[in-house]
Structures are given as C-alpha cells and as structure tokens.
Amino acid sequence: MPTLADDTALPTTNNGPSIWLLPVAVVLTAMAAGMGWGIRGQYGHETGAMIAGVLAGFTLVMLFGSKLTSLGAARAVALMALGVSFGGSMTYGQTVGLTHDGPLIGNTAALRWGLFGLFVKGGVWIGFAGAFLGMGLSGKRYRPLEMAIVIPALVGLFFVGVWALNRPYDPAHRVLPTLYFSDDWFWEPGSELKPRPECWGGLLVALAALIGYLTLVRRDALARNMALIGFLAGGIGFASGQSVQAFHAWNRELVDSTLPEFLSPHVNWWNMMEITFGMVFGGILAAGLWFNRHLIARSDDCDKVELTAPWELALLAAHLTVLVDSGFLGLGNLRMFAEFGLMAAFYPIIGILAGRYWPYLFALPVVMVPIAGKTLRELSFQNTEVSEPVGWVTLVALPLAIATVSAIALARRGRRGQSPVIFAATGLLLSTWLYFGLNFAFFRVPWPWETWTGRTPSGIIFMVCSICLSVAAVVCLFRTSRKHAADSEAIASGN
C-alpha cells in the first residue's frame, strides 16, 4: 500500500531517484547559493550569509528531503542557515586584496598566498554550513541541552584557536601572526598599512572540534561527511570566485576588449566573485549530498518538541532583541554577541531543536529581519529614494508579514502531515522572490531595458536564477501534490 511518507517530486526508477537528480541538484543549488551569496554582498557579515543558507537549504531539502517530516525539513533548513552565518565574523577584504590590489599585480607569491588564505577561510565558512545541514538531515537527535553545552565549548575553543593561530597581533610594532592572510609589510614593505585582526584560526579549531564530536561522540556520518565536503566546497568556491576577479585585474585590457562593449563597463567584478563563490560551493555541496543521500534518515524522535509556545516566544524575543540592537540600535552593547556567530548561535539553536514554530520562523522571517532593515536604512535613511512611511510599509512590514504568516501556516500544516517537499518548495518560492525583491530595490531597480549600471549584470543573473528556482519549485509542488492525491485515492479505495 502506498504511503504519503514515500513521496518524491523527482524522476525515479525502480532502484530509487534517477541519475538525473545529480545534475539537477548541482545546477539548482548552484543557482540558489550563487544568488544568495551575491545578494549577501549588499548586506554583509553573518546575517547576510544566511540568505544563501536559506535558499540553498530549501533547495537541497526540496530535492533530497522526502524522507523527512515537515518539522524535520524546517529544522534542516534553519540549521544550515545558522551554520553558514559563523564565518561572517572573519575579515577577508585584505585577503582578496593580496590577489588583485594594484601594487601587487604581477606578484605571483602574493597571489598564491591570498588564494590559499581564501581557501582556508572559505573552507571554514562553508564547513560549518555543511556540518549543520548534515545534523538536520541525518536522523540523529541533537538535544537542546546537549547543544547548550556544545556551543559554549566551541566558543571557548574559538578563543583558544585565535590565541594559537591568530596571535601575536601588534601592528603598532609590526608584529603579526606567522600565518597571516591580510595585507602586511612582508608584501608591501614601504607602505602605510592598517593590518586587520584575524579570527579564522579560532573558527578552524572550533570546526575541527565539532567534526571530532560528530565523528567520535555522535557517530553522525552524514554530518561529518557534509562538514568535510563543505570545507572543500567553500575553499574551492572562495578561491575560484576570486580567481575570476583577479584574472580581470591582472588582464584588464584583455578582458575588457573581449567582453561586449555594452557589458564591459558595467560588470561589478567583486559581485561576480561573490556569485561565483556561491555557485561553486552550492554545486559541490549538492554533489556531496547526492553521494551521501543514503545516509539521510527520518526519525520521529527528532520531531520532539520540548518548548511550550510561551517559551518559544520568549526565546524569539530575546534573539530578536540581540539581532535588532546589534544591527541597528546599539543601545544595549550587544554587538559583540552578533559579531561572533558562534556566540549568537546559542538562542537560535535551542529554539530550532526544541521548538515547534522556531524552525519555520527562523528560516523565513527571522533571517529576513536584518535584510529588510538594512534595505530600509539604505533607501529611506542614508538616501531618500523611498520616503520613510512607504519604506517601512513596502520594505519591512509587508515582506516580514508575508514571511511570518507563511511560516506559521507551514508549521500548522506540518502538524497535519504536510509533505516536506511541499514545505521546502513553498519556502523556496517565498524566499527567492522576497530576497530578490529587497535586493532589486537596493540595486535601484536595474531593469535591463533601461540605462545600464554596475548593478544591471548582477540583477540579470539574479533574475534568471529566481525564474529557474521558481520553475523547479512549482514542478515539485505539482508533482508532489498529484502523487499525494493519487496515494490518498488508492488508500481510500483499499488498493
């Protein structure tokens, strides 16, 4: 007898999902992560990185998560979004500069060192995303109390790693760490420089400890494998993305003369680096998950809810207070908690693992709060393209209302047995167009048929990605709904 839990929205054979799932997953996740990481460039840091985590998370769960429940799927998406935020505390602008700054053009040693630094930083960044995604998909139950111990332990190891790998740091006396990936006097001995403090070593030690915990204590093969794949994906992604920008800087005349005349003056090469980074790591993550899909498991134990609704609301209020104050108000000196993603993870990971509504709310409106706020600040406060009343309504209230109502509705339908594929496809549709719309407004609405600016090429890329992701989501919704209808009819008829 068919069961509703066995659905898949993808082509299948008698032996399981079709081989076509691999290229489809690679392309779609590359689009989701590329678009998300490209949009992140306007918003920055931990909260901006979560856009890519949400879009890629919804895509991967839509394609691979049919064994899950709706709540399990929501937790997987929310965990990936949380995991990808940690790397936002790293500085990398000067590391990028080692590969393409004017004084260093032609310095192949600086180029190699900068790309190696980006490999390390990108690996750490996406390694956490892979680990947390795997934790959400593996069927292992991670208890809130357990993570309330693990997260502070990782924070402690973070500071140990900073002390061991990112110190000494005394730029006034030109004393810098041995492994230092920002600009320093070794590369530009006669220049006036402002070296930046780095923290990649702390995150690397914390990630290594987390992988050890997942391997030796929890014996979670999927989470461990996805952490390692994520490290490789992020390392290759960041280095290859910057290689695009560096190639232009080193061969400016060649590239500009090769590109069409209407395009060449308007390419934002920094944003092309970000888009390429996202596309590469998204594609590799998808391929890695495809090869490990047999480890994706469903466990009813993972769906346990340990927070009552009032406690969920209290935890949500506490997290939003830190988020809004650190990002916009600065009244409560809470910035330090948001600047170090591991510290800021304490409230969210408890809510995601213990709450019924938290995973849905985190994946949709909570991640969107700082993005909507920064769009409003850019267009209505720092500039005056949009009046404040209109900005508050169209850039903040409306998108957050849509996301919040949708999250609550999806959570309630999840309790009634909604398919995880339908949840993920719906979430992907909503997130894709809400983030595209906010970013398009931030870009000053660069329609391709109007006068081109430095935002137009990226805007076209994001539009193509949004359309393709939407088509895929609609196809999955249609196929899954049709299969559910057929299964329900078969069950009702007793066949």
N, C-alpha and C positions, 0 to 999 in steps of 0.2 A: 504494500500500500504506500503511495507517495506521502511524504510529509512536507510541511511547509518549511522545515528547517533545512531541507536539502536543496534549496533554490540556488540558482546561479544565473546571472544575467549575461553570461558569456557563452561563446560557442563551445560545445562539448563533444567528446567522443565517448565510446563505451569505456574507455580507460581513464576518463576524467577530463579536465579542461584541455581545450585544443592547444596545440603548439603555438597557434596564433596569439594566444594570451601574452606570450613573452614580448613580441614586438609592439603589440597594442599597449601593454603596460609601460614599456620603456618610453614610447613616444608620448603617451598621455601624461605620465608622471614628470617627464622632462618638461613638458609644456606647463604643468601646474607649478613645479618648483622654479622654473625659469621665470615665469610671470611673477610668482610670489617674491622671488629674490630680487627681481628687477624693480618691483614696487617698493620693496624694503628700502631701496636706496634713497627714497624720498623721506623715509620715516626713521630709519636707523635703529641701531642698538638691539637690545633684547626683544622689545615689543614689536619692532618692525620685522625681525626674523620670524616671528610666529606666523606671519601671513603665509610664508612658504610652507611652514609646518602644517598649517590648517589645510591649504589647498592640496599639497602632496598627500597629507594624511587621509583626507576624504577620498582622493583618487585611489590610493592603494587599498583602502578598506572597501571601496566600491568594487574593485576588481578581485580582491583576494579574501574578503571577509565574510563570505556567505555562510561559513560555519559558525559565526559568532551570533550572539544576541544583539539587539539594538543597543542595549546599555553597554555591552562589551565593546561594540564598534565605536560608540561615542567615547568610551574611555581610551581606546587605542588612538583615536584622532587627537584627543585632548593631551594625552601623554606625549605624542610626537611633537605637538606644538610647544609644549612645555620644555621638552628636551632640546629642541633647536634654539631655544632662547639663551641658553647658558653661554654660548660663545660670543654673544653680543657685548660682553664686558671686555673683550680683547681689543687692543689697538692694532690696526693693520694698515692705516693710511701711509705711514712711512715705509712699511714693508713693501707695499705696492710701489712706492716711490723709488726704491732701490732698483727697480727693473725698468723705469721709464723716465725718471727725472732728467731734465736737460743736462746738468753737469755729469750725469752718469751714463749718458748714451754712449755706447761703444765699450763700456766696461763690462766685459762678459763675466768677470768674477762676481761683481755686484749683482748682475742679472741672475746668475746661478744661486747666489745666497738668498736673494729676495724670493725667488721661486721656491726654494727649499723652505724658507720661513712660511710662505703661504701654504705650502703643502702641510706643514705641521699644524698651522692654525686652522686651516680648513678641515683637516682630519679631526682635530679635537672638536670643532664646531659640529660637524655632522655625525661624528661618532656618538655623541650624546643623543642626537635625534634618532639614530638607528637603534640604540640601546633601549630607549623608552618606547619606540614603536614596537620592538620585539617583545618587551614586557607586556604591552597591551594585547598582543596577538597570540601569545604562547599558551594561554590557558592556565598559566601559573597564577595563583592568587597572591598578590602583594598587599599585605595588610597595612592599614594606616599607621598603626603603632610601630610596625616594623620600619616603614619609611620615615617615621618621625625620629627614628634612631639613625637610619642610614644617611639621610640628608645632612644633619649636623656633623656626622662623621666625615662626609665628603667635603663639607665646608672647612673642617679642621685640616684635612689633607690638602685642600686647596692652598691654605696659607703655608703649609709645610712645603708644597711644591714651589710656591712663589719664592720662599726663602732659599730653597735649594737651587733653583734654576734661573730665577729672575733677579737675583741679588748677587753682588752689591750694586746699588744704584745711587750714584753721587755725581750727577752731571756737572755740578759746580767745580769739581776737581777732575772731571773727565774720567770718572771711574764707572764702568758699566759692566754688566754680566758677560761672562765668556761666550755664552750662546745668546746673542742679542740680534734681533731681526729688524729693528728700526734703524733709522739713519744715525750714523755716528762718525766720529773723526777718523776712523780707520778708512772709510770710503772718501770722505771729504776733509782732509786734514787741515786745510786753511780756512774753512767756512765757519760762519756763526750758525750753530745748530741748536735746536731745542729737542734733545732726545726725550722720548716718552717712556714712562714706566710700563713694563710688560707683565702680563699675568698668564700667558699661555702655559707656562710650566706648572702653575697651580692646577689649571684645568686638566692638563695632561696626566698629572699624578692622580687627580680625582677620577678621571675616566678609567685609568688603569685599575684603580681600586674597585670601581664599580664593575668592570669586566671580571675581575677576580671574584667578587662577591657573587655575580650572576653565574659564574662557572663552578666555583667550589662549594658555595653555600646553597644557592637556589637550584643549581644544576639546570639552568634555563638555557638550553642550546640555541633556541631561536634568538633570544635577546643577546646572547654572547655573539652569535654569528652576525646579527644585524649591526651590532656595535663595531665589529671589525670591518664589515663591509662599509658601514657609514664612514669610518675613518678613511678608508681607501677612497670612497666616493668624494668626500669633502676635500681630501688632499689633491686628488686629480682635478676636481672641479675648480678649486680656487686657483691652482697653478695654471691650468689650461685657460681659464677665463682671463687671467691677467696676461697670459701669453698673447691673446688677441690684442689687448690694449698696448702691450709692449711692442708687438710687431709693428703696429701703426706708428708708435713714437719713434722707433728705430728706422722705419722705412716710410716716412710720412709722404714724400713726393711720389713714391711708387704706388702706395695705397690710394692716395687722393686722385692720382691720374687714372687708376684702374677703375674706381667706382664711377657710376654715372654722375654726370655733372650736377644734376638736380639733387643728388643724395649726399655727395661728399661733404659739403659744408655743414650739414645738419646732423651728422652722426655723433651722438654722445658716447664716446668710447668708454668712459667709466661705466655708464649704464650697460653698454654691451658686455663689458667684463662681468658685471653682476648677473645679467641674463644668462650668459654662457656658464658661469659658475653654477647657477641653479639648474640649468638644463642638464649639465653633465652629472651633478650629484644626484638629481632626481632619476635620471635614466639608470645609473648604476645601482641605486637603491632598489629600483623596481626589478632589475635583473636579479639582484641578490635575493630579493624576497621570492621571486619566481623559483629559483633554485632551492629555496628553503620552505616552499609552500607546504610541504608535507608535515612541517612542524607547527603549522597554525592549528590551534585547537580550541574547542569550546569547552568551557567548564561552568556549570551552574553555580559552583562555589564562588567564581569570580564576580557573579552578579549580586552578591550580598550587599545590602545597604545598611550601613552602620550609623548614619547620621539622620536624626529626625529633621523635618523641614525647618523648624526654628534654628537649629544648629547650622544647617546649611546656609540659611540666610545670614546668620551672624558671621560665619566664616567668609561668606561672599562680601559682606560689608567691610570686614577687616581688610580683605585683599584689595578691594576697590579703593579703600582709603589710602593704602600704600601706593597703589597704581596712580591715582589722580594727584595725590600730593607730590609724589616724586617727579611726576611728569610735567605738572603744570603749576602747582601752587607753591611748593617749597615752604609750607608753614610748619610742618612737624618734623623737619630734619630727617625725613625717611628716605632720602635719596640713596644713601649707602646700601639700603636693602634692595633697591631696584637695580643699582649699578652692578651688583654681583648676582648673576642669575641663580646661582645655587642657593644663596640666601633667600631670594624672592620665591623660591620654589616650595617653601615649607607649607604655606597655606594652600596653594593650589593642589599639591599632590595629595594632601589629606582629603580635600574636597572631591577630587577626581576619583580617588579609590574608595571613598566611603559614602559618597552622596548619590542620590537618585537623579537630581537635576543638575548638579555641578558639572558633570562631563559635557552635557549639552550646552549649558550656559557658557562654560569656558570656551568651547570650540567656536561658538558663534558670537554672542555679544561681548563677552569679557575681552577676548583678543582684539575686538574691534574698537573698544573704548579709546585707547590712546591714538589709534589711527584716525578716528573721526575727530578727536580733539585737536590733533596736530594739523589736520586739514582745515578745520575752522580757524585755528590760530594763524595759519599761513594766509588764508584768503580773506579773513574778516578782521584780523587784529594787526598782524605785521604788514598786511597790504589791505587794500579796500575794494578789491574786485567784487566782493559779495558783502552786502550790508549785514550787520550783526544779527538782526532778527531773522533775516532769510537764512543766514548761515547756520544759526542754531537749529532752525527747523529742518533744512534740507540736508545739512552735512552731519548733524549729530542726532537730533531727535528721531527723524524718520528712519535712517538706516539702523539705529540701535533698537528702535521699536520693532522693525521687521525682524531683526535677528533674535530679539528676546521672545517675541510671540512665537516665532518658528521653533526656537529651542524648546519652549515649554510644550508646544504641540507635539513635537517629535518625541519628547520624553514621555508624554502621556500615551502616545501611540505605541511607543516601545513597550510600555507595560502591558499593552494588549496584544503583543506578539508581532509587532511590525518587523518586516524583514530588515536586516542590517544593510542590505544593498539599497533598499529604498531610502533608508535613513541617510546613507553616505551620498547617494546620488542627489537627494534633495539638498543636503548640506553643501555639496559641491556647487550646485546651481546657484544657491543663495550667495555663498561666499565669493564665488567667481565674479558675479556681477556687482555685488556691493563693493568689493575692493577695487574692481575695475573702475566703477563709477567714482569712488572717492579719489582714486589716483588720477583719473582723467580730469576731474575738476582741479586737482593740484597741478596738473600739467597745463592748465588754462585751456582745456578742451581743444586739443590739436587735431581737428578733423583733417584728413589727408587731402581733401579738395580745397582747403584754404591755404594761405601762405605758410610754408613750412618753417618750423623752428627746430631747435635742438631736441625737442620733445616728440616731434612727429614720428621718426622711425621707431622709437620705443613704443609709442602709442599704437602704431600699426601692429607691431609684434604682439602686444598685449591683447589687441582686439582679435587677432587671428587665434591666439591661444584660448581666449574666452569662448569664441564660437565653437572651436573644436571640442573643448571640455564640455560645453553645454550639449552639443550633439551626442557625445558619449553618455552623458548623464541621462538625457532623455531616452536614448536607446535602452539603457539599463533599467530605467523606470518602466518603460513599456514592456520589455521582455519579462521582467520580474513580476509585474502586475498580471500579465497574461498567464504566466506559469502558475501564479497563486490562484487565479480564477479557475484554471484547469484542474489544479490539485484539489481545490475545495469542491468542485463539481464531482470529481472522482470519489472523494471521501463521502460526500453526501449520497452518492449512488451506491456506495458499498463496494466499489471495484478496487 
